Amino acid sequence: MQRFAAVIRLKPEKEEEYRRLHADCWPGVQAALKRAHIANYSIFLRDGLLFSYLEYSGENYAEDTAAIADDPVSRAWWALTDPCQQPLDSAADGEWWAPAEEVFHLD
């Protein structure tokens, strides 16, 4: 199992909408994540920053996340959630959620 974390900014004027969307996350979006071997997925909010954490149990993360990106339900979900978000200034070109480096872990 691999752990992944990432960060993105939440536009302040979109917080209520983003919370509403995630309070009723679409079953198809959840199914796509599960098909991609993603579990224990959480998104936290603090001071305008969204922090995501997930656990991946598959063999090829790039392939599995590409399958999510090809999923029409996930793309429709992102059409609603992406306008709520703004990449960090430190994100690489074309990077939406910026990966966070793990500096400590306790089992």
C-alpha angles and dihedrals in degrees: 000000000000126000122219130187131181140175135215135164120254114218105240094225090054099051096100092048093047092050091048092051093050093045085067104028111184116258090227091058091050091048092052090052092050092048086054090057093251118146140157089037118172136169118204128191127211130158093341095312123115114210118193127196127185141164120226123201102174132100102242116035095181092053094045094048090046087057089055089051089052093050110105094212092052091048090051089050091051090051086065100037102039094067087058092059138069123194117240118260087244094056116117120249109288092010116129107178107031114225116244121218117237109232099169138018132176121192 
